[in-house]
């Protein structure tokens, strides 16, 4: 009986050993298959070198197929981070994301580039693109097409864009992108000034005259020379009148007379 039990145990162990060995071989086979179908192996199978892959990305960009370009550029960036085109790949990704209206990816890649390449010869371009991406985030294509005024929306990204362009102009005044950045700053000033006017007008509706006056004054100080300046003076005049600050009101009207002599408030 003992001999039979021993023999049975040996056979059981042998069977388990064969099963384990078979399982290991099966897993090994699966691992080999998985490796052979990995992206890197597929790249080798297709004989796609970094140069060829970058050429494909550039061709896609020239044809305006930015989605396809991004796929090629992202593959290059992840698989060949120290390849011959590493910095140009990052620059092209920034532009491609901008064209795809993907500000989150664009800003992430811009900030990474600035962090890793603070003295790169094209760093002025990167700051310029940061302004463009933030400005793009602030725009709404369909609102622009339908001429809908949406200056009441949150100005955070518009403020960021203004800072980006301002940094470019101050740090790289001779940059070829500086003139365009200056023009865009003026447009952003107009947008930010209009937002402050909207806020001041809201305060007026709420009879918060002191807050309205302060907000309007900020337009005069922060965004002088914008189309909102005249409206800012009107709000200040009304607010000071409501607050009983006649001397301050007279000062505002004097400024208005010198700059906007045809304003209706001067004839009231």
Secondary structure, DSSP 8 states (H G I E B T S, - for coil): -HHHHHHHHHHHHHHHHHHHHHHHHHHHHHHHHHHHTSHHHHHHHTT--HHHHHHHHHHHHHTT-HHHHHHHHHHHHHH-TTSTTHHHHHHHHHHHHHHTT-HHHHHHHHHHHHHH-TT-TTHHHHHHHHHHHHHHHH--HHHHHTT---TTS--HHHHHHHHHHHHHHHH-TT-TTHHHHHHHHHHHHHHHHHHHHHHHHHHHHTT-HHHHHHHHHHHHHHSTTSTTHHHHHHHHHHHHHHTT-HHHHHHHHHHHHHH-TT-GGGT-
